[in-house]
Structures are given as structure tokens and as C-alpha cells.
């Protein structure tokens, strides 16, 4: 089969490699599409998971079941599927709580092991989620990133009529806005240095959009009665934005830490202020388990505007170009690699 192997930061090698055979408890997936995630960009530039290289990246994939291991029941060859790409031991404290990323034996397809920039992948059948036949593959490939957003909202306990500030209007920021609108959060404020991405986020459901950093604090305070936002979601991964988030949430507010920073970067926190203001911080990065099922349901029932995410497509043969030009295409909220 064909596979795009990231041999070192910045360099893909399109190779012919052996097609995997599914083990007794595995399913072989013929991949249709795989989205490029911000995490993939970090891996591509050597900022994350460098010790996993050489590797086939890609974890936002969808496809059809090509073959099943002898012990697999409940799945059928030819079914369209998505896959929960986080593999835990299923036995430990964290796995029992659906906190797979904390499992001591945790592995992630496309991040710590080979993933979806290939024609086929063999995966544990228990992580395969059948998808509706009438949902296009370009939409199904959004299940994993939406699941990450679902989990963040769940961790932050977002509910109706809460004010939420989203820092960053990229693909994930846009999905945050759309999910917040579906939940009933209000008002929703979004900010980004790109006016085009802010405009897309407002079209997606934000009540206020800010592209001038000098106007952000005034906008947030005016929209929240001078209190600050109930919840601030940092979806960029910049320490300065995390620090700013602390000043823009209200007393008793919550910071949802979502954007990946570099290793070792820190956020200064005034402990006394945190106690007296009763503020909180909670991290969240990957969707898993119920998050994947919920995201698929939302996509299948049209709760997310997917058109802005499905315009940029590259064949597997052009994956190097897709990654090299990624930063030059801010108008493309999502890029998908299409298998033959």
C-alpha cells in the first residue's frame, strides 16, 4: 500500500509499504480521507512527538472496513466508519474514567504510532465506530477534531446563557464557536489576528468578533456587563494568550486550556487571587470514547456547518505540498488528504 512517512521534521517520503493484516481483535480500514490537524503541523515541524519519527502521521481519518479479524463481532465489511485513535490498556484507573491520555500504556494513532496518511490501517475493533451511509467522507473526517471540542465543552461544563470568549478563530476555534452556539452559550466572543477568520467565526455563530487586540478587553467587558467572561477557551497555544485569558474571565470564571504550547512553557498564576476569585483552570486536548460518538451524532444531524472545512483537498501524492503551504492558506480552515 501507499503511505506518507514523515522521515524527519519537514520531510515526507511517499513509500510502498506492506499492507497490515488485522489481528484477531482488529479491523482493517481502507482510508478515504485524513484531515491535517494542528498537532500534525507541530509534528511536521519537529515541535511534538519527534521521538516517534519515522512515522506515518494522521489521526483525523475515515474510511470503510476492508477486513475483520476472526474474533470481531458486530461490524461488517464495507461499513463506513470513524475511529477513536486513543488506545489505552482498558484496565487502569484512568481508562475506567475515560481519561485515556493519562493511561501509562497510552498510544495514539498518528502521534505515537503509525496513523492515517496511508491507504490502510489496522486498528482495535473496539475503537471502530460505524457511521451513517449518507454522511460524506469529507464530513466524517471532521469527527475527531469535533470530538476534541466536545470534550473541552464537557470539561468546562458549558451551559446555556454563559458568556464565552474563544481565543483563536482557526479551525478548532470555529468549531468551538459552533458547538457553543448549539449548547446555547451567550454571548460568544471570538478573537483572532486574521479578520477573515474572525468573519468566518461570526458567520458560524459568534456574537462578537475582534481582530484588533487593542479592542479585545473593551469588547469583552461591554458584552458581559463589566464582569469578564464566564469561560475563556484558549485554542491557539500561546503563553501570552493564556496570561491574557486570566484577566478576561470574571471572578469565579473558568479557563479551558486547549491550545498546545511548547514543552516547559508556564503560566504565572497568582495563588491568592485564584483562591479569592474562585477561578479555575482545566486542560483538555483530545476527544475519546463518548466524545467521538457525540461528535458523530452532531455531524450526522447537521448541527455543524462543515462547508468551510472541506474546500482544501490534496491527493496523498501531494502531501508534502499540503504541509509546506499550510501556513500560507489561512482561508482554508481544514485541509484533507484524499486517498485514491
C-alpha positions as CSV (number, residue, x, y, z in Angstrom):
1,X,0.0,0.0,0.0
2,X,1.0,3.7,-0.3
3,X,2.0,5.5,2.9
4,X,3.3,9.0,3.6
5,X,6.2,8.5,6.1
6,X,7.5,11.6,7.9
7,X,11.1,10.6,8.0
8,X,12.3,13.7,9.8
9,X,10.8,17.1,10.6
10,X,9.7,18.8,7.4
11,X,10.2,15.8,5.1
12,X,7.6,13.2,3.8
13,X,8.6,10.2,1.8
14,X,5.8,8.5,-0.2
15,X,6.5,4.8,0.0
16,X,5.1,1.4,-0.9
17,X,4.9,-0.5,2.4
18,X,3.3,-3.8,3.4
19,X,-0.4,-3.6,3.9
20,X,-1.2,-4.6,7.6
21,X,-3.1,-7.7,8.3
22,X,-5.8,-7.3,11.0
23,X,-5.2,-9.3,14.2
24,X,-7.9,-11.4,15.8
25,X,-9.5,-8.4,17.5
26,X,-8.7,-5.8,14.8
27,X,-10.4,-4.3,11.8
28,X,-8.6,-3.3,8.6
29,X,-9.8,0.1,7.5
30,X,-9.4,1.3,3.8
31,X,-8.9,5.0,4.4
32,X,-10.8,7.5,2.3
33,X,-9.7,10.8,3.8
34,X,-7.5,12.1,6.6
35,X,-7.6,15.7,7.9
36,X,-4.5,17.7,8.7
37,X,-4.6,18.7,12.4
38,X,-2.7,21.4,14.2
39,X,-1.0,18.6,16.1
40,X,0.2,17.2,12.7
41,X,1.7,20.6,11.9
42,X,3.6,20.6,15.3
43,X,4.8,17.0,14.5
44,X,5.8,18.1,10.9
45,X,8.0,21.0,12.3
46,X,9.6,18.8,15.0
47,X,7.9,20.5,17.9
48,X,5.9,17.5,19.1
49,X,6.3,13.7,19.1
50,X,9.8,13.9,17.5
51,X,10.8,10.7,19.2
52,X,8.1,8.8,17.2
53,X,9.8,9.5,13.8
54,X,10.0,8.0,11.3
55,X,6.2,7.5,11.4
56,X,3.0,7.7,9.3
57,X,1.1,10.6,10.9
58,X,-2.6,11.4,10.7
59,X,-5.4,10.8,13.2
60,X,-8.4,12.5,11.7
61,X,-9.4,9.7,9.3
62,X,-12.4,8.0,8.0
63,X,-12.9,5.0,5.6
64,X,-14.5,1.7,5.2
65,X,-14.0,-1.7,6.8
66,X,-11.9,-3.8,4.4
67,X,-11.4,-6.9,6.6
68,X,-12.1,-8.1,10.1
69,X,-10.1,-10.3,12.5
70,X,-11.6,-13.7,13.3
71,X,-12.8,-12.7,16.8
72,X,-14.6,-9.5,15.7
73,X,-18.3,-9.3,16.0
74,X,-20.8,-6.5,15.4
75,X,-19.0,-5.0,12.4
76,X,-19.4,-5.6,8.7
77,X,-17.0,-5.4,5.8
78,X,-17.8,-2.4,3.7
79,X,-19.2,-0.3,6.5
80,X,-18.2,3.4,6.6
81,X,-16.5,4.1,9.9
82,X,-14.6,6.6,12.0
83,X,-12.0,5.5,14.6
84,X,-11.2,6.6,18.2
85,X,-7.5,6.9,17.8
86,X,-6.6,6.8,21.5
87,X,-5.5,3.4,22.7
88,X,-5.5,2.6,26.5
89,X,-4.9,-0.5,28.5
90,X,-8.7,-0.7,29.4
91,X,-7.7,-1.8,33.0
92,X,-6.2,1.2,34.8
93,X,-7.8,3.9,36.9
94,X,-7.7,6.4,34.1
95,X,-9.1,4.1,31.4
96,X,-12.1,3.4,33.6
97,X,-12.7,7.1,33.8
98,X,-12.3,7.7,30.1
99,X,-9.1,9.6,30.7
100,X,-7.1,7.6,28.2
101,X,-4.4,10.1,27.7
102,X,-3.3,9.6,31.3
103,X,-3.1,5.8,30.9
104,X,0.5,4.6,31.5
105,X,0.3,2.4,28.4
106,X,-1.5,5.0,26.2
107,X,-0.8,5.1,22.5
108,X,-2.2,7.4,19.8
109,X,-2.5,6.6,16.2
110,X,-0.7,9.1,14.0
111,X,1.1,10.6,17.0
112,X,3.0,7.8,18.9
113,X,2.4,5.1,16.3
114,X,1.5,4.9,12.6
115,X,-1.7,6.6,11.5
116,X,-3.9,7.6,8.7
117,X,-1.8,9.1,5.9
118,X,-1.9,5.7,4.1
119,X,-4.2,3.5,2.1
120,X,-5.0,1.2,5.0
121,X,-4.7,0.9,8.8
122,X,-5.3,-1.9,11.2
123,X,-7.0,-0.8,14.4
124,X,-8.6,-2.4,17.5
125,X,-12.1,-3.2,16.5
126,X,-13.4,-1.9,19.9
127,X,-12.4,1.6,18.7
128,X,-14.3,1.4,15.4
129,X,-17.5,3.5,15.2
130,X,-19.9,2.7,12.4
131,X,-21.0,5.9,10.5
132,X,-24.2,6.6,8.6
133,X,-24.1,5.7,4.9
134,X,-25.5,9.1,3.8
135,X,-22.8,11.3,5.5
136,X,-20.0,12.2,3.1
137,X,-16.4,11.1,3.9
138,X,-15.3,14.8,3.9
139,X,-17.7,15.4,6.8
140,X,-16.9,12.1,8.6
141,X,-13.2,13.2,8.6
142,X,-14.2,16.0,11.0
143,X,-15.4,13.7,13.7
144,X,-12.1,13.5,15.6
145,X,-11.5,17.3,15.7
146,X,-15.1,17.9,16.7
147,X,-14.8,15.3,19.4
148,X,-11.9,17.3,20.9
149,X,-14.2,20.3,21.1
150,X,-17.0,18.3,22.6
151,X,-14.7,17.1,25.3
152,X,-13.4,20.6,26.1
153,X,-17.0,21.9,26.4
154,X,-17.8,18.9,28.7
155,X,-14.7,19.5,30.9
156,X,-15.6,23.2,31.1
157,X,-19.2,22.4,31.9
158,X,-20.5,24.9,29.4
159,X,-24.3,25.5,29.6
160,X,-26.8,27.9,28.2
161,X,-26.6,31.7,28.7
162,X,-22.9,31.5,29.8
163,X,-20.6,34.1,28.3
164,X,-17.7,32.5,26.5
165,X,-14.6,34.1,25.0
166,X,-12.7,32.0,22.4
167,X,-9.1,33.0,21.8
168,X,-8.3,31.9,18.2
169,X,-10.6,31.6,15.2
170,X,-8.8,28.9,13.3
171,X,-10.4,25.5,12.6
172,X,-10.7,24.5,16.2
173,X,-11.8,28.0,17.3
174,X,-14.5,27.9,14.7
175,X,-15.7,24.5,15.9
176,X,-15.7,25.8,19.5
177,X,-17.9,28.7,18.4
178,X,-20.3,26.4,16.6
179,X,-20.7,24.0,19.5
180,X,-21.1,26.8,22.0
181,X,-23.9,28.2,19.8
182,X,-25.5,24.7,19.7
183,X,-25.3,24.4,23.5
184,X,-26.8,27.9,24.0
185,X,-23.9,29.9,25.4
186,X,-24.4,33.6,25.1
187,X,-22.8,35.9,24.3
188,X,-20.0,34.2,22.4
189,X,-16.9,36.4,21.7
190,X,-14.1,35.3,19.4
191,X,-10.8,36.9,18.6
192,X,-8.0,36.3,16.1
193,X,-5.4,38.4,14.3
194,X,-7.0,37.3,11.0
195,X,-10.0,39.4,10.1
196,X,-11.1,36.8,7.6
197,X,-11.1,34.0,10.2
198,X,-13.0,36.3,12.6
199,X,-15.6,36.9,9.9
200,X,-16.0,33.2,9.4
201,X,-16.4,32.6,13.1
202,X,-19.1,35.4,13.4
203,X,-20.9,33.7,10.4
204,X,-20.6,30.4,12.3
205,X,-22.4,31.9,15.4
206,X,-20.2,34.2,17.4
207,X,-22.0,37.3,18.7
208,X,-18.9,39.5,18.7
209,X,-15.7,39.2,16.7
210,X,-12.4,41.1,17.4
211,X,-9.3,41.2,15.2
212,X,-7.7,44.2,16.8
213,X,-6.0,43.1,20.1
214,X,-6.4,46.7,21.5
215,X,-10.2,46.3,21.3
216,X,-10.5,42.9,23.0
217,X,-10.8,43.9,26.6
218,X,-13.3,46.6,25.9
219,X,-15.4,44.3,23.8
220,X,-15.4,41.5,26.4
221,X,-16.3,43.9,29.3
222,X,-19.0,45.6,27.3
223,X,-20.5,42.3,26.3
224,X,-20.5,40.9,29.9
225,X,-21.7,43.8,32.0
226,X,-18.1,44.6,33.0
227,X,-17.6,41.2,34.7
228,X,-15.5,39.4,32.2
229,X,-16.3,36.1,30.5
230,X,-17.7,33.1,32.4
231,X,-15.4,30.9,30.4
232,X,-12.4,31.6,28.3
233,X,-11.2,29.0,25.8
234,X,-7.5,29.3,24.7
235,X,-7.3,27.5,21.4
236,X,-4.1,28.9,20.0
237,X,-1.3,27.7,22.3
238,X,0.5,30.9,23.1
239,X,1.6,31.6,26.7
240,X,0.8,35.3,26.4
241,X,-2.8,34.5,25.4
242,X,-3.1,32.2,28.4
243,X,-1.9,35.0,30.6
244,X,-4.4,37.4,29.0
245,X,-7.2,34.9,29.4
246,X,-6.7,35.1,33.2
247,X,-7.5,38.8,33.0
248,X,-10.6,38.5,30.8
249,X,-12.6,36.0,32.8
250,X,-14.8,37.0,35.6
251,X,-14.5,36.3,39.3
252,X,-15.4,32.6,39.6
253,X,-14.7,32.1,35.9
254,X,-13.0,29.2,34.2
255,X,-10.1,28.9,31.8
256,X,-10.3,26.0,29.4
257,X,-6.7,25.2,28.4
258,X,-6.9,23.7,25.0
259,X,-4.1,25.2,22.7
260,X,-0.8,23.2,22.8
261,X,2.2,25.3,23.9
262,X,5.8,24.3,23.7
263,X,7.2,22.0,26.3
264,X,8.1,23.7,29.5
265,X,6.2,26.9,28.9
266,X,4.5,28.1,32.0
267,X,1.6,30.3,33.1
268,X,2.2,32.5,36.1
269,X,-0.8,32.2,38.5
270,X,-1.3,34.4,41.5
271,X,-2.4,31.8,44.0
272,X,-4.1,34.2,46.4
273,X,-6.1,35.8,43.6
274,X,-7.1,32.4,42.3
275,X,-8.4,31.5,45.8
276,X,-10.1,34.8,46.5
277,X,-11.7,35.0,43.0
278,X,-12.5,31.3,43.0
279,X,-11.3,30.9,39.4
280,X,-10.4,27.5,37.8
281,X,-8.3,26.0,35.0
282,X,-8.8,22.7,33.3
283,X,-6.9,21.2,30.4
284,X,-8.4,19.2,27.5
285,X,-6.9,18.2,24.2
286,X,-8.2,15.0,22.6
287,X,-11.7,13.6,22.2
288,X,-12.2,9.9,23.1
289,X,-15.0,7.4,23.9
290,X,-18.3,9.2,24.2
291,X,-16.9,12.3,22.8
292,X,-16.4,10.6,19.4
293,X,-19.9,9.2,19.4
294,X,-21.4,12.6,20.3
295,X,-19.4,14.4,17.7
296,X,-20.5,11.9,15.0
297,X,-24.1,12.4,16.1
298,X,-23.8,16.2,15.8
299,X,-22.3,15.9,12.3
300,X,-24.8,13.3,11.1
301,X,-27.7,15.6,12.1
302,X,-26.3,18.8,10.6
303,X,-25.5,20.7,13.8
304,X,-22.2,21.8,12.4
305,X,-21.6,24.0,9.3
306,X,-19.0,21.9,7.6
307,X,-18.6,23.6,4.2
308,X,-15.8,26.0,5.4
309,X,-13.8,22.9,6.4
310,X,-14.0,20.9,3.2
311,X,-12.7,23.1,0.5
312,X,-9.0,22.2,0.5
313,X,-8.1,18.7,-0.7
314,X,-4.8,17.2,-1.8
315,X,-4.1,13.7,-3.1
316,X,-1.7,11.6,-1.0
317,X,1.0,12.1,-3.6
318,X,0.9,15.9,-2.8
319,X,1.1,15.6,0.9
320,X,4.4,17.4,1.1
321,X,2.9,20.4,-0.7
322,X,-0.1,20.3,1.5
323,X,2.1,20.6,4.6
324,X,4.6,23.1,3.1
325,X,1.8,25.5,2.1
326,X,-0.4,25.1,5.2
327,X,0.6,28.3,6.9
328,X,0.1,30.2,3.6
329,X,-3.5,29.2,3.3
330,X,-5.3,30.8,6.4
331,X,-8.5,30.9,4.4
332,X,-8.6,27.0,4.5
333,X,-10.0,26.1,7.9
334,X,-9.1,22.5,7.2
335,X,-7.0,20.5,4.7
336,X,-7.9,16.9,3.9
337,X,-5.7,14.3,2.2
338,X,-7.7,12.2,-0.2
339,X,-6.7,8.6,-0.9
340,X,-7.2,7.2,-4.4
